[in-house]
Each structure stands twice: as structure tokens, then as C-alpha cells.
Amino acid sequence: MPPTAPSPVSPITSARPAATSQRANAHTSESSLLASPPASRRGDLVDPNDAASDPAPTRRRGRGQGNPAPPAAVPAVLTRAILWRLWTIHTILSERQSRLTSADQLAKDLGTCPRSVRRDIATMQHSLRLPIETREGHGGGYRYARRHVAFAAAPASASELLAVAVAAQMVRAYAGTRLEEDVRGALRRLRLDVRAERALDLDALGEVLSFRGTGFDRLTDLDLFQKVTIAALNREELSFSYLGGEDDRARERTARPLHVYSEENAWYVLSRDVPTGEIRRFNLGRMRKVRATGRRFVRPRQDEQAVADLDDALGAFGGGKPIRVVLRFRGRPARAVRERHWHHSQKVRVIGPKETELKLRVPETPGLLYFALRWGQDVRVLEPASLREAVLANARTVLAQG
């Protein structure tokens, strides 16, 4: 019996806040995606001690002030289904501000029972330390004790927040594109709770920390990026126009996307070309009019191997059997080479203060040639002979061109 194509993966969609009128099933699967918070106000990220310093939640009887509410039984693990309900309650209370919202109304919005709502409120008060006031009796309900409350469902240390912020700075390589806007927006919506540690101002961080580079793919079309990635997940053939060849003309292509990856500051999709049956890589920046055909495919073992071969390659080009490569560097590059990680197979030998030997086991691809050429006169190819000849041939061409 031939293998069956896997069922489709749900498309990636832009995160949107859950509407307060949305009805939710109380038994929502724990694996369902969390509703994403709306874009934060500036004040939402600058007060790290909100969760730690909020006074204990209180009960109110009429207009009088009651004693602190006793802790209720709260779940030991906050599953995604529970977090979704907590976030929806937070959204409703934030939108209603000082107005009270009853347990019955919240239960109606959530599609659950008032008892579950009261348990969720207790979790928000005592586990997440959110400043929710409770007023009992006729006309009572729940509300936040103050405005602009941050939903601190993901406790994190300042060092963890710094790590996320550093990753966000790397996206500045795509400054001015939708990728930068979306990542910065998502980072602000995290609203991480850093407890007693100092919060990080993302704008201030950008003044002292940056990620520099040249030759980055602008990746201006995130819709195209999403289509290609989803097709690879769903194992669905794509049709598109591709700018390639020496004449740089657009040609119609049909391919089976196997793997989307970033290499040498650009994005590629490793694919099985349908007409020829060859494994090819396509630069996403050169793809136009991308369309999913609806034709599903099964990845055979050789396609799985083609994806695995990317790990052995040096650069964007994969394929071929790894061979022994020995390069010797001198001068200033000698130190730079031994200070960096180039490949998982690398072995570095320090010969002297200004001489370093680098051994690799990689396929002989254009990426390997480009790596050797980038060092100019400061590298000598010891092995293999074919790579040494390719470097010399390139040097002769450059001399001939004057």
C-alpha cells in the first residue's frame, strides 16, 4: 500500500486579541494556540514589580472594604486552555476598566460555568498576583484595582528577558520590513514578568546594543515567506515564477518544498523540482506569484537525506559526499578563524601567534570555494587539490581582467 500524505497543518496567521464576545468551549484542547495579547502600551513594560508588589486581592461587600480573600484552590500547572481563559478574563476586565463584571457574564463570554470563573479569578489573584477586586452581593462582580495591568503569565528573570531582547535586535538586519515590525510587536506583547529584577526598556537597549551585517535579504514579502513555509509543512506542491539564469528572466516553476532555511544572510527553500526531479534550492527573494497547487506529496527517503545533507555543507549549497579539507591561515585572519565556529566538523590547530590550521569535513560545493576565496592572500589550501586549483584559477581570472 502506498504511503499516505499527512493531513494539512493549520496555516500560520497573524496574532489577534480574542474578542470579548467570543464564546469558548470549556474543554478546549490544551494544545490549542493561545490568544495573543494586543499591542502593549508603553507603560505595560516599564513596571517590572507590578506582579510582586501588588497588594493582596480583596473582597468588597457593598461599598465597604473587606478582609483579604483566602487563597482558593488553584491548578498546579497552567495549561494552554487555562491560560487562554485567564487571558480572556484579563482582556474583558481591562476593557471594562472600573466597571464591575459579574461571574455570570464572564461565564457567558467564556462558554463555561460561574464556578469555573471564580476558580480562574482565584488563580489570577493568588498565582499571577493580579490586582483584581471582588465585590459580593447584588450588583457585584470583579474589576481591576487600577488601569493598565500587565498580564504576567510567563515569569522570567531579567537575564532571560535580555536574551529575548538580544534576539530581537538581530531582526534589525531587516530594518524597514514587515519582519522587523512583527517581531518587535510580538516582543512587546510578551509582557514578561521579571519580578524583583530590573525590567529592560527595549528602546534604550537599542541605543547600546545592535546586530550588524551586510548583504541581508530584505525579505519584504512575508506573505510569500508564509506561503512557502506552510506548503513545506503541509507537503503541498508550489507553482511560482522564478528569476534566474544568466538572463535573469522569470520562468515558471513547480516544486515540492522540503525545507526553508537561512544561509549567508538570505532565505532559501530546498525543493524537489517537479519537471526534472532534481533537488534544487530557490532563493525566496527571487520567487514571484507563489501559489499552492493543492497537490500533496510524500517525502521519500532520498528527500529526507537531501535535507540532512544541509548540515554537512558549508554555505547555502548542500549535496555531495563530505571530504577532508585543510586550510592554513596567516596574519590577522589566523586569529579570527580560531575564535569562531564555522562548522560542526571543524578542528583548529594553532601553529603560531599568526598562523592557524583549520580542518573540515564538508562537501566540495560553491560555498566551500567562496569560503576559501574570502580570505584572499591570507589562506593557503593544503587539501584537496581540486579546491586549490579552483582558487588558483580564480586568481588567474582576476589578474587577467586587470
Legacy VTK file of the C-alpha trace (Angstrom):
# vtk DataFile Version 3.0
C-alpha trace
ASCII
DATASET POLYDATA
POINTS 402 float
0.000 0.000 0.000
1.492 3.384 -0.928
2.212 5.791 1.917
-0.494 8.283 2.718
0.165 12.002 2.624
-0.074 13.649 6.043
-3.014 15.831 6.960
-2.621 19.562 6.417
-1.111 21.801 9.048
-3.147 24.820 10.024
-1.884 27.991 8.366
0.141 30.464 10.354
-1.978 33.525 10.976
-1.258 36.941 12.370
-1.869 37.057 16.113
-5.049 38.867 17.072
-6.561 39.594 20.501
-9.520 37.454 21.459
-12.790 39.354 21.158
-14.674 39.665 24.414
-17.826 38.380 22.730
-16.124 35.183 21.626
-17.588 32.006 23.050
-15.079 29.414 24.164
-15.593 25.746 24.861
-14.670 24.998 28.439
-12.949 21.829 27.317
-10.689 23.486 24.750
-7.715 21.273 23.866
-4.585 22.085 25.866
-2.617 22.141 22.611
-4.716 24.927 21.102
-2.884 28.151 20.440
-3.024 30.927 22.981
-4.855 34.071 22.024
-2.202 36.725 21.638
-2.345 39.940 23.701
-2.997 43.219 21.927
-0.169 45.644 21.253
1.019 46.954 24.612
1.071 50.473 25.849
4.456 51.845 26.716
3.632 51.681 30.421
2.954 47.952 30.225
6.644 47.024 30.038
8.282 49.560 32.313
6.949 48.455 35.716
8.598 45.112 36.449
7.415 44.881 40.036
3.696 45.030 39.382
3.203 41.321 39.988
5.481 41.198 43.002
4.297 44.404 44.710
0.545 44.311 44.072
-1.447 44.207 47.317
-3.311 41.038 48.097
-6.648 40.837 46.299
-9.582 41.918 48.426
-13.259 41.265 48.708
-15.708 44.150 48.882
-19.171 43.970 50.443
-21.223 46.816 49.032
-19.057 49.892 49.499
-17.171 48.587 52.482
-13.659 47.170 52.458
-13.425 43.510 53.421
-10.548 41.355 54.586
-8.086 39.808 52.117
-9.666 36.912 50.266
-8.431 33.482 51.368
-6.437 31.606 48.743
-8.604 29.337 46.611
-7.606 26.019 45.124
-5.619 26.838 42.006
-4.205 24.461 39.371
-0.604 23.374 39.860
0.066 23.634 36.106
-1.304 26.379 33.879
-2.179 24.600 30.664
-2.766 26.443 27.413
-6.527 26.060 27.789
-6.409 27.604 31.263
-4.104 30.407 30.127
-6.466 31.158 27.257
-9.349 31.605 29.725
-7.228 33.734 32.065
-6.116 35.936 29.196
-9.725 36.378 28.017
-10.821 37.385 31.528
-7.886 39.819 31.693
-8.915 41.330 28.357
-12.546 41.782 29.462
-11.625 43.369 32.800
-9.064 45.646 31.118
-11.600 46.859 28.560
-14.301 47.492 31.181
-11.780 49.304 33.409
-13.523 50.368 36.646
-16.880 48.774 35.829
-17.740 45.545 37.586
-18.232 42.343 35.599
-20.169 39.505 37.192
-19.151 35.856 37.262
-22.297 35.047 35.268
-21.325 37.469 32.493
-17.755 36.161 32.356
-19.066 32.593 32.254
-21.292 33.533 29.322
-18.368 35.097 27.438
-16.154 32.079 28.119
-18.810 29.447 27.471
-18.295 27.913 30.908
-19.910 27.991 34.364
-19.631 30.659 37.112
-17.844 28.196 39.386
-15.025 27.821 36.814
-14.839 31.596 36.521
-14.434 32.015 40.277
-11.645 29.417 40.228
-9.931 31.245 37.344
-10.231 34.560 39.187
-8.600 32.968 42.251
-5.752 31.741 40.036
-5.239 35.239 38.641
-5.305 36.774 42.139
-3.081 34.340 44.004
-0.859 32.684 41.379
-0.394 35.562 38.950
-0.776 38.254 41.652
-3.087 40.351 39.506
-4.849 43.200 41.408
-8.451 42.041 40.934
-11.048 43.426 43.335
-14.065 41.319 44.259
-17.391 42.869 45.253
-20.005 40.445 46.550
-23.755 40.730 46.748
-26.315 42.133 44.336
-24.667 44.086 41.524
-21.241 42.750 42.492
-18.509 41.280 40.359
-14.840 41.753 39.501
-12.658 44.618 38.272
-9.036 45.673 38.264
-7.951 47.914 41.134
-6.067 50.131 38.675
-5.655 50.698 34.952
-3.042 49.294 32.545
-2.391 45.998 34.327
0.221 43.768 32.673
-0.726 40.110 32.271
2.294 38.374 33.838
1.613 34.759 32.890
5.221 33.945 31.947
7.622 34.645 34.845
11.122 35.336 33.605
14.346 36.661 35.017
15.967 39.816 33.723
18.679 37.705 32.052
16.034 35.706 30.189
14.327 38.887 29.043
17.721 40.204 27.930
18.244 37.056 25.829
14.897 37.609 24.085
15.678 41.283 23.574
19.085 40.471 22.066
17.388 38.139 19.594
15.021 40.965 18.708
17.958 43.244 17.965
19.171 40.721 15.377
15.977 41.372 13.440
17.188 44.916 12.806
19.153 43.425 9.953
15.733 43.519 8.267
15.052 47.117 9.294
12.174 48.719 7.453
10.488 45.420 6.526
7.380 43.789 7.972
9.558 41.212 9.698
11.056 43.874 11.959
7.641 45.328 12.730
6.051 41.965 13.512
8.877 40.720 15.746
9.082 43.953 17.729
5.304 43.911 18.152
5.336 40.291 19.300
8.124 41.031 21.776
6.159 43.872 23.301
3.096 41.626 23.612
5.069 39.094 25.652
4.820 41.367 28.698
7.200 39.187 30.638
7.109 39.458 34.441
10.673 39.965 35.727
9.590 40.011 39.378
12.030 41.926 41.587
14.666 42.309 38.919
15.002 45.409 36.786
12.981 45.465 33.590
14.599 46.247 30.263
13.480 49.160 28.135
13.650 47.856 24.559
14.169 51.280 23.039
17.008 52.056 25.460
18.550 48.665 24.712
18.685 49.564 21.036
20.925 52.531 21.900
23.628 50.322 23.426
23.209 47.023 21.545
22.914 46.266 17.832
23.392 43.461 15.344
25.490 44.470 12.323
25.890 42.806 8.970
25.827 43.388 5.238
24.153 41.784 2.276
20.969 40.764 4.089
17.963 39.623 2.095
15.344 42.298 2.616
12.568 39.696 2.904
9.968 42.331 2.113
7.187 39.857 1.299
6.272 37.978 4.468
3.125 36.637 2.815
5.356 34.771 0.365
7.508 33.519 3.241
4.399 32.228 4.993
3.056 30.506 1.871
6.318 28.672 1.267
6.693 27.607 4.894
3.118 26.364 5.171
3.456 24.438 1.904
6.573 22.727 3.292
4.687 21.846 6.488
1.671 20.560 4.565
3.839 18.886 1.905
1.996 20.621 -0.884
3.412 21.474 -4.300
4.015 25.106 -5.209
3.923 26.890 -8.529
5.759 30.192 -8.949
7.760 32.411 -11.253
11.489 32.414 -10.552
14.075 34.988 -11.565
17.187 33.041 -12.504
19.682 32.133 -15.164
22.199 34.399 -16.819
19.460 36.442 -18.484
17.638 36.912 -15.128
14.308 36.184 -16.773
11.253 34.904 -14.879
10.492 31.248 -15.579
7.534 29.220 -14.378
8.413 26.542 -11.836
6.630 23.761 -9.993
8.391 22.344 -6.966
7.891 20.311 -3.813
9.218 22.390 -0.885
11.212 20.319 1.593
12.974 22.728 3.922
13.140 26.518 4.414
16.448 27.791 5.776
18.574 30.901 6.161
22.186 30.883 4.995
24.647 33.645 4.167
22.092 36.322 5.104
19.438 35.069 2.664
16.436 32.716 2.768
16.172 29.595 0.630
13.773 26.703 0.159
15.271 23.312 -0.641
12.898 21.668 -3.106
12.349 18.768 -5.452
11.859 20.290 -8.922
8.793 18.537 -10.350
9.592 18.589 -14.110
13.222 17.444 -13.759
13.066 15.516 -10.475
16.251 17.274 -9.313
16.923 18.661 -5.860
17.211 22.442 -6.157
17.346 25.426 -3.861
15.343 28.566 -4.601
16.056 31.996 -3.167
12.823 33.345 -1.686
13.768 36.852 -2.777
13.577 35.755 -6.423
10.228 33.979 -6.191
7.116 35.677 -7.575
3.417 34.764 -7.821
3.710 31.866 -5.391
0.623 29.649 -5.329
-0.191 26.382 -3.573
-1.441 23.890 -6.162
-3.402 21.688 -3.773
-1.415 18.630 -4.882
0.008 16.805 -1.886
3.195 14.732 -1.888
5.046 12.260 0.293
8.718 12.814 1.053
10.732 9.732 0.085
13.892 8.755 1.919
16.169 10.480 -0.599
14.416 13.791 0.073
14.947 13.335 3.802
18.625 12.735 3.056
18.808 15.891 0.944
17.614 17.920 3.929
20.090 16.147 6.222
22.917 16.922 3.776
22.465 20.629 4.508
24.074 20.050 7.907
27.246 18.774 6.257
27.561 21.645 3.782
29.497 24.846 4.301
27.277 27.585 2.935
23.910 27.520 1.217
24.755 24.704 -1.224
24.214 21.145 0.004
24.774 17.727 -1.517
27.763 15.523 -2.180
29.933 13.366 0.000
31.987 15.154 2.691
35.715 15.263 2.008
38.765 16.279 4.008
39.593 19.995 3.716
42.717 21.573 5.210
43.250 25.341 5.127
46.144 27.271 6.649
45.690 30.909 7.629
48.261 33.544 8.437
48.265 37.148 9.594
45.237 38.736 11.186
42.734 36.136 9.829
44.640 33.403 11.700
43.278 34.660 14.998
39.772 35.372 13.677
39.468 31.825 12.304
40.296 30.132 15.590
37.930 32.369 17.548
34.816 31.443 15.571
32.634 28.418 14.958
32.426 27.603 11.247
31.204 24.012 11.061
30.395 21.138 13.389
33.302 19.099 11.931
35.969 21.760 12.405
39.293 21.071 14.105
41.542 24.040 14.789
45.295 23.808 15.352
47.268 26.833 16.452
50.669 26.719 14.760
51.885 30.084 15.981
50.691 33.540 17.067
49.884 34.415 13.464
49.253 31.025 11.886
46.271 28.685 12.256
45.275 25.447 10.554
41.593 24.629 10.026
40.406 21.110 9.172
36.881 20.393 7.949
34.843 17.503 6.533
32.400 19.107 4.099
31.140 18.520 0.544
33.017 20.342 -2.205
30.387 22.905 -3.145
30.412 26.544 -4.334
30.006 27.502 -0.685
33.364 25.937 0.162
35.056 27.812 -2.694
33.515 31.097 -1.562
34.768 30.449 1.963
38.337 29.917 0.750
38.264 32.957 -1.550
37.047 35.369 1.121
40.436 35.290 2.872
42.458 36.310 -0.197
46.208 36.039 0.142
45.998 35.085 3.826
44.849 31.499 3.201
46.624 28.536 1.629
44.677 25.457 0.526
46.527 22.279 1.532
43.719 19.818 0.736
42.014 18.895 -1.557
43.943 19.564 -4.736
40.739 20.319 -6.650
39.892 23.177 -4.294
43.447 24.531 -4.545
43.189 24.544 -8.344
39.815 26.306 -8.213
41.273 29.063 -6.010
44.271 29.470 -8.330
42.014 29.572 -11.391
40.000 32.335 -9.790
43.165 34.296 -9.043
44.318 33.962 -12.675
40.947 35.238 -13.886
41.200 38.269 -11.640
44.732 39.028 -12.885
43.664 38.639 -16.488
40.882 41.148 -16.013
43.436 43.678 -14.818
LINES 1 403
402 0 1 2 3 4 5 6 7 8 9 10 11 12 13 14 15 16 17 18 19 20 21 22 23 24 25 26 27 28 29 30 31 32 33 34 35 36 37 38 39 40 41 42 43 44 45 46 47 48 49 50 51 52 53 54 55 56 57 58 59 60 61 62 63 64 65 66 67 68 69 70 71 72 73 74 75 76 77 78 79 80 81 82 83 84 85 86 87 88 89 90 91 92 93 94 95 96 97 98 99 100 101 102 103 104 105 106 107 108 109 110 111 112 113 114 115 116 117 118 119 120 121 122 123 124 125 126 127 128 129 130 131 132 133 134 135 136 137 138 139 140 141 142 143 144 145 146 147 148 149 150 151 152 153 154 155 156 157 158 159 160 161 162 163 164 165 166 167 168 169 170 171 172 173 174 175 176 177 178 179 180 181 182 183 184 185 186 187 188 189 190 191 192 193 194 195 196 197 198 199 200 201 202 203 204 205 206 207 208 209 210 211 212 213 214 215 216 217 218 219 220 221 222 223 224 225 226 227 228 229 230 231 232 233 234 235 236 237 238 239 240 241 242 243 244 245 246 247 248 249 250 251 252 253 254 255 256 257 258 259 260 261 262 263 264 265 266 267 268 269 270 271 272 273 274 275 276 277 278 279 280 281 282 283 284 285 286 287 288 289 290 291 292 293 294 295 296 297 298 299 300 301 302 303 304 305 306 307 308 309 310 311 312 313 314 315 316 317 318 319 320 321 322 323 324 325 326 327 328 329 330 331 332 333 334 335 336 337 338 339 340 341 342 343 344 345 346 347 348 349 350 351 352 353 354 355 356 357 358 359 360 361 362 363 364 365 366 367 368 369 370 371 372 373 374 375 376 377 378 379 380 381 382 383 384 385 386 387 388 389 390 391 392 393 394 395 396 397 398 399 400 401
